[in-house]
C-alpha cells in the first residue's frame, strides 16, 4: 500500500511533536515501523 505524502508528513510531524519512538508512532497510526523508519530516512 502506498501512503500519501500528506499522511507521511503527519506521521513524522506527530512523532517529533509528541516525542514518540518509531515503534510508538507506528502503533498509534496502525502502520509498520519499517515504513516510519523509511520515511524518516527519506527526509
N, C-alpha and C positions, 0 to 999 in steps of 0.2 A: 504494500500500500504506500502511496506517495502522499505526504502531508504538504499542505500549502505553506508558502513562505510566511504568511501571517501567523499561522499556528506555530511554526518553528520559532519565530521571534517571541511569541507569547510565552512559550515554554522556557526559553533561555532567560527572558526578562523576569519571569516569576522565580526562576531558580536563583538568579542573582539578588533580586529584591528581598526574598524570604530567607536567603542563606541556606538553601536546601542542597543536599548532596544529589548527585546524578541519580542514584537509586531512589531517593525520596521523591524527586521530581517525576521520574518515570512512573512511579506508583500513583502519584497524585493525578497524572494525566492519562493513566492506563495505557502507556506505551512502553516499548522496550528500552532498557537502559542503554543498549548499544546505539539506538537511534539518537538519544540525547547526547551521548558521548561524541558521536559522529558530527552532529550539528555544531557542537562546541568547537571541535577541531576545524570545521569549515570556516569559522568566523575568523 
